[in-house]
């Protein structure tokens, strides 16, 4: 039988608005209020400096392992800024800047990475989910939230974040397929930071882009310069507006770079070159946005210093609050609570053994 060619449309755009030098394409420049532009800059500085402070705290043994975000501030903030408070934000484990934007306190983030479950509690009324460590599992949760919103007839949108490595997981494909079939108001934001721990993007897939994976599910897909906060915001706003109006899901690929380690337990020098890192450092999202805002008359040297000083002071205060909270949290015996209505004999024995151990340790501790 003769072959018949199928007419499958595969449009795919790449969006960039700011050059690496901070020059703007006037034809593409979004209509964003000056207040929002300065707020985005302030949170980019907060995200970067808080990240650097957490790295210091981790190296000092004052918090545990965490995933740094340096270099990915624009991908997170440009996307999450398009949401309304009534919308849902579903993170993986590297969305510190997005969490801060949505209202999560710095001390809560420090508590979480300090090993305290209390840090994972989401404030009442804040429509975010907690950090998700298993790769790609949160995508299905986001689709479920979006499906519930559609089922109830609301106009809420669910946005979820994930990395390039997550696109190799079955959960990624199940989530996109469900979202497309049921036309759920879901925005999938892939932070393609080029490395899934030590596995490069080139070994994740043969696809030339990750954005094109949307085409198999008949949903819009777009690739954006993930270090250009204006481009990310423009793509995210378009996707959120489409989802809110009943147009279904969108996949956004933010092409960015993880400037630091995968987590603080990782040594990136073992699998990538310093030349590669330096090349991406020249594309720093904060530097180009700062240049754009300065040219626009929204920033000056004095204003930049003022923002940095205020950010540093807020971080120091958050660290103080965090360390004060740890004095009243973290009783190891709490691990036995909230699992069973009545503890089985084996766990009762373990709890009593731990109680005796802690009591003996306390008695042996030297007195001041």
Backbone torsions as a table, in degrees:
resi	resn	phi	psi	omega
1	UNK	NA	142.5	179.6
2	UNK	-70.1	149.4	176.6
3	UNK	-78.5	147.6	176.0
4	UNK	-118.6	125.5	179.8
5	UNK	-75.5	131.8	178.3
6	UNK	-89.4	138.4	177.2
7	UNK	-90.6	92.5	-179.7
8	UNK	-110.6	111.3	179.6
9	UNK	-75.2	131.8	-179.3
10	UNK	-131.9	60.8	177.8
11	UNK	-74.4	141.0	179.1
12	UNK	-152.3	127.0	-177.9
13	UNK	-109.8	152.6	167.4
14	UNK	-114.0	131.2	-176.2
15	UNK	-118.6	125.2	172.9
16	UNK	-141.0	133.4	-177.3
17	UNK	-116.4	-37.9	177.7
18	UNK	-103.6	133.0	173.9
19	UNK	-74.1	172.1	178.3
20	UNK	-63.7	-20.0	177.9
21	UNK	-93.4	4.6	177.4
22	UNK	84.3	12.0	177.2
23	UNK	-83.8	140.7	-172.9
24	UNK	-105.6	143.4	171.8
25	UNK	-83.6	105.7	-174.0
26	UNK	-60.8	-28.5	-179.7
27	UNK	-71.0	-24.7	-177.0
28	UNK	-107.3	-9.2	-175.8
29	UNK	-57.5	123.8	-177.8
30	UNK	-75.1	157.3	177.4
31	UNK	-86.3	90.9	-177.7
32	UNK	-120.2	136.4	-178.1
33	UNK	-64.3	152.3	178.2
34	UNK	-61.9	-35.8	179.3
35	UNK	-61.3	-44.7	-179.8
36	UNK	-67.9	-38.9	179.3
37	UNK	-60.8	-45.5	-179.7
38	UNK	-68.6	-37.2	177.1
39	UNK	-62.3	-42.5	177.3
40	UNK	-59.5	-44.0	179.4
41	UNK	-62.4	-45.5	-178.3
42	UNK	-60.3	-41.8	-179.6
43	UNK	-73.2	-29.3	173.8
44	UNK	-64.4	-42.0	176.7
45	UNK	-65.7	-43.0	178.5
46	UNK	-61.2	-46.3	179.5
47	UNK	-59.6	-44.5	-178.4
48	UNK	-66.7	-47.3	-175.2
49	UNK	-73.4	-34.8	175.4
50	UNK	-66.2	-38.6	176.4
51	UNK	-60.1	-45.4	179.4
52	UNK	-64.7	-38.1	178.4
53	UNK	-67.0	-40.5	178.5
54	UNK	-62.9	-36.5	178.0
55	UNK	-63.5	-41.2	176.1
56	UNK	-61.2	-46.1	-179.3
57	UNK	-62.6	-38.8	-180.0
58	UNK	-66.5	-42.3	-179.9
59	UNK	-67.4	-23.8	177.5
60	UNK	-88.7	-1.1	180.0
61	UNK	78.8	17.9	-176.6
62	UNK	-95.0	-15.3	166.4
63	UNK	-138.9	171.8	-179.4
64	UNK	-94.5	-158.9	-178.3
65	UNK	-65.9	139.1	174.4
66	UNK	-147.6	170.2	-178.3
67	UNK	-105.0	109.5	179.8
68	UNK	-65.1	153.3	-177.4
69	UNK	-113.0	1.5	-172.7
70	UNK	-50.7	124.7	-178.9
71	UNK	100.1	-15.0	-175.2
72	UNK	-111.5	14.7	-176.5
73	UNK	-61.6	-40.6	-177.6
74	UNK	-67.6	-39.2	-179.7
75	UNK	-61.3	-39.2	-177.9
76	UNK	-77.8	-51.3	-172.8
77	UNK	-74.1	-37.2	177.3
78	UNK	-60.8	-35.2	-179.5
79	UNK	-76.9	-50.7	-172.8
80	UNK	-69.9	-23.3	178.8
81	UNK	-65.7	-18.1	-180.0
82	UNK	-81.2	-9.7	-178.4
83	UNK	-86.1	157.4	170.7
84	UNK	-100.5	159.9	179.1
85	UNK	-55.9	-29.4	-178.8
86	UNK	-75.7	-11.9	-179.8
87	UNK	-82.1	168.2	-178.9
88	UNK	-106.2	138.4	173.8
89	UNK	-118.4	124.0	-175.3
90	UNK	-119.7	103.7	-175.5
91	UNK	-88.9	168.5	164.6
92	UNK	-98.5	-114.3	-178.0
93	UNK	-127.1	11.9	-177.4
94	UNK	-131.6	35.9	-175.7
95	UNK	-113.0	40.9	-177.4
96	UNK	-55.6	-47.1	-178.3
97	UNK	-63.7	-41.2	178.8
98	UNK	-65.7	-38.6	177.6
99	UNK	-62.5	-43.6	178.8
100	UNK	-61.7	-42.7	179.8
101	UNK	-59.7	-38.9	-176.3
102	UNK	-79.9	-5.8	174.6
103	UNK	113.1	-1.5	176.2
104	UNK	-67.5	133.8	-177.9
105	UNK	-77.8	152.9	178.0
106	UNK	-62.8	-37.7	-179.7
107	UNK	-66.7	-30.1	175.7
108	UNK	-65.5	-42.2	178.3
109	UNK	-64.6	-41.0	177.7
110	UNK	-64.8	-40.2	177.5
111	UNK	-61.4	-43.5	-179.3
112	UNK	-60.2	-50.1	-178.6
113	UNK	-77.8	-9.4	172.5
114	UNK	-85.8	-2.5	176.5
115	UNK	96.7	13.2	-179.0
116	UNK	-104.0	121.7	-179.1
117	UNK	-59.2	-28.8	-178.9
118	UNK	-57.8	-25.8	179.8
119	UNK	-69.5	-17.0	179.5
120	UNK	-88.2	-2.6	-179.2
121	UNK	-73.7	130.4	177.8
122	UNK	-90.1	133.8	-178.4
123	UNK	-60.7	147.1	178.3
124	UNK	-56.8	132.2	178.4
125	UNK	88.0	-10.3	179.1
126	UNK	-90.2	117.9	-172.6
127	UNK	-90.2	66.5	176.3
128	UNK	-127.1	155.7	170.6
129	UNK	-100.6	159.8	178.2
130	UNK	-68.8	169.3	175.8
131	UNK	-54.9	139.2	177.4
132	UNK	-116.5	115.5	-179.1
133	UNK	-82.0	-43.1	179.6
134	UNK	-61.6	129.5	-172.6
135	UNK	-65.6	123.2	173.7
136	UNK	78.8	-6.0	-177.7
137	UNK	-62.8	-29.8	-175.6
138	UNK	-72.1	-17.9	-179.4
139	UNK	-63.5	-39.8	178.7
140	UNK	-68.0	-34.9	177.1
141	UNK	-63.9	-41.5	-179.8
142	UNK	-63.8	-41.6	178.6
143	UNK	-64.4	-38.0	177.7
144	UNK	-62.7	-42.7	177.0
145	UNK	-62.5	-42.4	-179.7
146	UNK	-66.4	-40.0	178.8
147	UNK	-64.0	-39.5	178.3
148	UNK	-63.1	-40.8	178.7
149	UNK	-62.4	-43.3	179.1
150	UNK	-66.0	-42.6	-179.5
151	UNK	-60.7	-37.7	-178.7
152	UNK	-83.4	-8.0	177.2
153	UNK	80.7	21.4	177.1
154	UNK	-92.0	174.2	178.8
155	UNK	-109.3	26.0	179.8
156	UNK	-72.2	149.7	179.1
157	UNK	-121.0	146.3	174.9
158	UNK	-114.4	125.3	176.6
159	UNK	-113.6	132.7	179.8
160	UNK	-128.2	146.1	-178.1
161	UNK	-111.5	148.7	177.2
162	UNK	-164.2	168.0	-179.0
163	UNK	-101.9	176.9	-179.4
164	UNK	-62.5	-33.4	179.1
165	UNK	-63.6	-29.3	-178.8
166	UNK	-66.3	-23.1	-179.4
167	UNK	-70.5	-8.7	176.0
168	UNK	-92.1	-2.1	-178.6
169	UNK	-92.4	148.2	177.7
170	UNK	-62.3	-33.2	-179.8
171	UNK	-59.7	-34.2	178.6
172	UNK	-60.1	-49.3	-176.6
173	UNK	-70.7	-37.5	177.2
174	UNK	-63.3	-41.3	-178.6
175	UNK	-65.7	-46.2	179.7
176	UNK	-64.5	-39.3	-178.7
177	UNK	-65.8	-46.5	179.4
178	UNK	-62.4	-46.0	-178.2
179	UNK	-60.7	-40.0	-178.7
180	UNK	-72.2	-44.0	-178.8
181	UNK	-61.4	-43.7	-176.9
182	UNK	-96.8	4.0	176.5
183	UNK	49.8	52.4	-179.8
184	UNK	-79.4	150.3	179.1
185	UNK	-78.8	72.4	-176.4
186	UNK	-118.1	135.8	173.9
187	UNK	-115.1	115.4	-179.5
188	UNK	-94.6	118.8	-178.8
189	UNK	-113.2	107.0	178.6
190	UNK	-92.7	116.0	173.5
191	UNK	-88.6	90.5	-180.0
192	UNK	-78.7	90.9	-177.9
193	UNK	-95.3	17.1	171.1
194	UNK	79.8	-15.2	-177.0
195	UNK	-139.3	128.8	169.5
196	UNK	-103.5	91.8	-166.0
197	UNK	56.5	-109.1	-177.8
198	UNK	-104.7	7.7	-178.8
199	UNK	-97.4	119.9	-177.8
200	UNK	-72.8	158.4	177.9
201	UNK	-52.7	-35.4	-177.1
202	UNK	-64.1	-20.5	179.9
203	UNK	-102.3	5.0	176.3
204	UNK	-84.2	-36.0	-173.4
205	UNK	-162.0	155.9	173.8
206	UNK	-85.2	-9.4	179.7
207	UNK	-62.6	139.6	179.0
208	UNK	-67.4	-28.8	175.8
209	UNK	-134.6	163.3	171.3
210	UNK	-88.2	-26.7	-179.9
211	UNK	-61.0	-32.7	-176.4
212	UNK	-68.7	-12.1	176.8
213	UNK	-64.8	-19.7	175.9
214	UNK	-65.2	-29.8	-173.6
215	UNK	-63.5	-33.0	179.9
216	UNK	-66.7	-20.4	-178.0
217	UNK	-108.1	10.4	177.0
218	UNK	55.9	44.6	172.4
219	UNK	-125.6	155.6	177.7
220	UNK	-62.3	139.8	175.1
221	UNK	-133.8	143.8	179.2
222	UNK	-145.8	143.2	174.5
223	UNK	-107.2	131.4	-179.2
224	UNK	-126.8	158.4	171.9
225	UNK	-70.5	105.8	-175.0
226	UNK	-72.3	-7.6	175.1
227	UNK	-98.5	8.1	179.3
228	UNK	-113.8	100.5	-174.0
229	UNK	-63.9	-29.9	178.1
230	UNK	-69.0	-40.1	179.0
231	UNK	-66.7	-42.8	179.4
232	UNK	-63.4	-44.4	179.6
233	UNK	-62.0	-44.0	-179.2
234	UNK	-59.8	-46.7	-179.9
235	UNK	-65.9	-41.8	-178.2
236	UNK	-68.1	-41.4	179.6
237	UNK	-62.3	-41.8	178.1
238	UNK	-62.5	-42.8	-179.1
239	UNK	-67.8	-42.3	179.9
240	UNK	-65.1	-44.4	179.4
241	UNK	-62.4	-40.8	178.9
242	UNK	-64.4	-45.1	179.8
243	UNK	-62.6	-42.7	-177.2
244	UNK	-65.6	-30.5	-177.8
245	UNK	-90.7	7.6	176.9
246	UNK	95.9	11.0	-176.6
247	UNK	-86.1	2.0	174.7
248	UNK	86.2	-167.3	-171.7
249	UNK	-84.1	165.4	177.1
250	UNK	-141.9	146.0	173.2
251	UNK	-111.0	122.8	177.7
252	UNK	-113.8	124.1	174.1
253	UNK	-102.5	114.7	176.6
254	UNK	-95.5	112.3	-179.9
255	UNK	-83.1	108.1	-175.4
256	UNK	-139.2	-160.8	-177.8
257	UNK	-153.3	137.5	174.6
258	UNK	-85.3	103.2	-175.5
259	UNK	-71.3	-27.8	-178.0
260	UNK	-105.4	-157.6	-179.4
261	UNK	-80.7	161.8	177.6
262	UNK	-59.1	-54.4	166.7
263	UNK	-137.3	174.2	-179.1
264	UNK	-71.3	-0.8	174.3
265	UNK	-96.1	6.0	-172.5
266	UNK	-110.5	150.7	174.2
267	UNK	-121.6	93.7	-175.3
268	UNK	-66.6	-18.0	179.9
269	UNK	-65.7	-14.2	-179.6
270	UNK	-79.6	-15.6	-175.3
271	UNK	-135.6	-2.1	177.0
272	UNK	-142.3	155.3	-173.3
273	UNK	-87.8	155.1	176.7
274	UNK	-67.4	-30.9	178.8
275	UNK	-62.6	-40.1	178.8
276	UNK	-63.6	-44.0	-179.6
277	UNK	-62.8	-44.7	-179.1
278	UNK	-64.4	-35.9	178.9
279	UNK	-63.6	-40.9	178.6
280	UNK	-74.8	-29.1	178.1
281	UNK	-60.0	-30.0	178.6
282	UNK	-72.0	-10.5	177.7
283	UNK	-103.1	18.6	-175.0
284	UNK	-48.0	126.4	-176.6
285	UNK	-66.8	-30.6	-179.0
286	UNK	-73.4	-42.7	-179.0
287	UNK	-59.5	-45.3	-177.0
288	UNK	-71.1	-36.3	179.3
289	UNK	-70.5	-37.2	177.0
290	UNK	-62.0	-41.2	177.8
291	UNK	-63.9	-43.3	179.5
292	UNK	-61.4	-46.5	-178.3
293	UNK	-68.8	-34.3	177.0
294	UNK	-65.7	-46.1	177.7
295	UNK	-61.2	-30.0	-177.6
296	UNK	-82.5	-7.2	179.5
297	UNK	83.5	13.2	-178.7
298	UNK	-95.2	-13.9	178.5
299	UNK	-130.9	148.8	171.8
300	UNK	-137.2	171.3	178.6
301	UNK	-58.0	-39.7	-179.8
302	UNK	-67.3	-41.5	179.9
303	UNK	-66.4	-40.0	178.3
304	UNK	-60.9	-45.2	179.3
305	UNK	-65.6	-38.5	179.1
306	UNK	-62.7	-45.1	179.6
307	UNK	-63.9	-45.6	-179.1
308	UNK	-61.1	-42.5	-179.4
309	UNK	-64.6	-43.2	179.8
310	UNK	-65.3	-39.6	178.3
311	UNK	-63.3	-47.4	-179.6
312	UNK	-60.6	-40.3	179.6
313	UNK	-64.8	-41.0	179.9
314	UNK	-66.9	-35.3	178.0
315	UNK	-67.0	-44.6	179.3
316	UNK	-60.8	-41.2	178.7
317	UNK	-66.2	-38.2	178.3
318	UNK	-65.0	-39.9	177.1
319	UNK	-63.0	-41.1	178.5
320	UNK	-62.1	-45.6	179.3
321	UNK	-63.5	-41.4	178.7
322	UNK	-58.3	-49.8	-176.0
323	UNK	-70.2	-27.1	173.5
324	UNK	-69.4	-39.9	179.3
325	UNK	-64.0	-36.0	-177.3
326	UNK	-64.8	-17.0	178.9
327	UNK	-72.5	-20.9	-177.5
328	UNK	-115.4	4.6	-178.7
329	UNK	-120.2	165.6	168.4
330	UNK	91.6	27.4	173.8
331	UNK	-64.6	116.5	-176.7
332	UNK	-57.6	-26.1	-179.2
333	UNK	-67.5	-16.1	179.4
334	UNK	-66.9	-16.5	-179.7
335	UNK	-63.8	-17.4	-179.5
336	UNK	-90.8	-6.8	-177.2
337	UNK	-83.7	154.9	168.7
338	UNK	67.7	20.0	175.7
339	UNK	-106.5	-40.8	-179.5
340	UNK	-131.4	147.8	173.1
341	UNK	-62.5	-39.3	175.6
342	UNK	-134.1	123.4	-177.1
343	UNK	-61.7	135.2	174.2
344	UNK	-68.8	160.4	-175.0
345	UNK	-54.5	-39.8	-177.9
346	UNK	-63.5	-41.9	179.7
347	UNK	-73.2	-32.9	175.4
348	UNK	-61.2	-41.4	179.2
349	UNK	-64.4	-42.9	-179.6
350	UNK	-65.4	-40.5	179.9
351	UNK	-63.9	-41.7	180.0
352	UNK	-68.0	-37.7	177.9
353	UNK	-63.4	-41.6	179.0
354	UNK	-67.2	-38.1	179.1
355	UNK	-60.9	-44.0	179.0
356	UNK	-64.3	-39.8	-179.9
357	UNK	-63.6	-45.1	-178.8
358	UNK	-66.2	-37.9	179.0
359	UNK	-65.2	-41.9	179.4
360	UNK	-66.4	-39.5	179.6
361	UNK	-64.1	-39.0	-179.9
362	UNK	-67.0	-38.5	179.7
363	UNK	-68.1	-32.1	-177.8
364	UNK	-83.0	-14.3	-177.8
365	UNK	-64.9	137.3	178.9
366	UNK	-64.3	139.6	179.9
367	UNK	-85.6	141.8	-179.6
368	UNK	-69.5	NA	NA
